[in-house]
């Protein structure tokens, strides 16, 4: 379901307005407390699973990006150049920071509405 949702976001079948960051997580955490301990545990498990899957995406600076570089190294027989890795990590960091800023902006905008 997580990969399906990511695919739907990338293809435009789902709105990016659904993306949320720490503020949205805190908001829904508070709502789950009223529903009981089992719901809170389930919610925490879903957040952990989502973060784990996101961490495995092949984006440099994330674990999935490191795994991707290891696969390339295994296929080539040698690692990518330091310059290529540096550029890739800078791109990956920029991508992750942009996503964090975007989701926080979404959170704030949804609080106001």
N, C-alpha and C positions, 0 to 999 in steps of 0.2 A: 504494500500500500504506500510506503514511503517513496519508493522509486517511481511508482505510478504518479504520485502527487508532484514529484520533481519534474517528471516528463510533461505533465499537464501544465505546470508553470512555464516550462521552457517553450511549449508549443502554443501557449496562449489560451488553452482550454480552461484554465483557472486564473483568477485575478491575482495579481501581486499584492493586492490589498489584504489578502489572507495571511501574508507573511507577518510575523510578529517577533519581537525581541524580548528583552528582559522585562519591560513594562507589561506587555501582554501576558507573559508567563506569570508574573506576580499577580496580575488581575485574576487570571483563571485559577491560580493556586488558592487564592482567597475564596473563590467560589466553591472549589472542591472541598475545602475544610468543612463547609456547612453540610456536605453530602456524606460525610463519614470517613473513617480511616481507610477503608478498602479503596474508596475512590481516590483519596490522596495518594496512596501507594501506587495505584494504577496510573495516575497522572504523572507521578515522578518517573515511573518506568517508561512511559511513552516519551517524555522529554529526553530521558537518557538514551533511548533507542534512536530517536531522531538526531540527537547530537552525535551519536556514534556513527550513524550512517553518513551524516554530513562530513564527518572527519575522514571518512574513507573515500570521499570523492577525489578524483585525480587532479586536485588543485595543488600546485606547489605551495609549500609551507604547512600543508595539512599532511597527516599520515598517509593518505591515499596518494598524494603527490610524491612522497618519498618512495612508496611502493612502485609507483609508475617509473620513477628514475631507476630503481633497482631492476625492473623488467627491461628497460632500455639498455642498461649496462649488461645484463645477461645476454641480450640479443646481439649487441655490438661487440661484446667481449672487453669493453673498456667503458669507464664512466664518461658522461658528457663533460665538456670542458667547464672549467670554473666560471668562465664568463657566461656561458649558456645557462648554467645553474643559477648564477647570480641574477641574471635577467628574469629567468622563470620565477624565482622566489620573489623578486620585487613585484612582478605581475600578479602572482598569487596573493601576496600580502595586500596589494592594492585592491584586488577583487574582494577579499575577505573584509577589509576595512570598509569598502563601499557598501557591501551587503549589510554590515553592522550599522552603518549610518542610515541606510535606507530603511531597515526594519525599525530602528529607533524613531525615525521620522514618521513611519507608519503608525507606530504606537502612540506617539504624541498627537498626531492628527486624529486618530480614533478616540483618544481621550477627550478631545475638544468637541467632537461631533456627538 
